Structures are given as C-alpha cells and as structure tokens.
Amino acid sequence: MFALKTIGEISTAFSCPSWLKQSDLVLVHTGNLNLEDNLTLDWEAGWDDGGIVATLSMLPHKGPL
C-alpha cells in the first residue's frame, strides 16, 4: 500500500536529508512490491506530463500535491 507522508512523519523511522523540509511530501510503500516495469528514480521524469501527479492525487493525503 502506498501513502503520502510528510518528512516530519517519517523522520524518526527513516534517514532523511537535512535539506528536506518537515512539510515535504514523500510516497511511502509498505508491504511487498513487485515492479513489472522500470522504477524511475529521476525526480523530473514523468512529472511534466502530469501523469504521476494525477495518480498521486487520488491517494488520501494531507495538503495539496
């Protein structure tokens, strides 16, 4: 299951870079995950077309995406 969390919510469980703000959102997955395609780690890839943001906006979260 995926969940949107703030850095402040995960900072005790994960090591987070100091340049991230406590209010920055991250996508956290719990449980097993099997990827059938590539995992894009480039922050810019896929964001310009709005597809990733549209998908993430359907997840329950706090604050705007």
C-alpha angles and dihedrals in degrees: 000000000000124000134179111233134172121242087246090059095051103032094099093051099039137038107248127189113255092234091068117096120233088242096052113118125233131181112239125192124201125193130017120335127194115190117204094188139024122311106227109216095172105106093214098047113103097001097095095063092053094235097116093043091049091051093047092047089066091061118091108256146147119257131358125313 
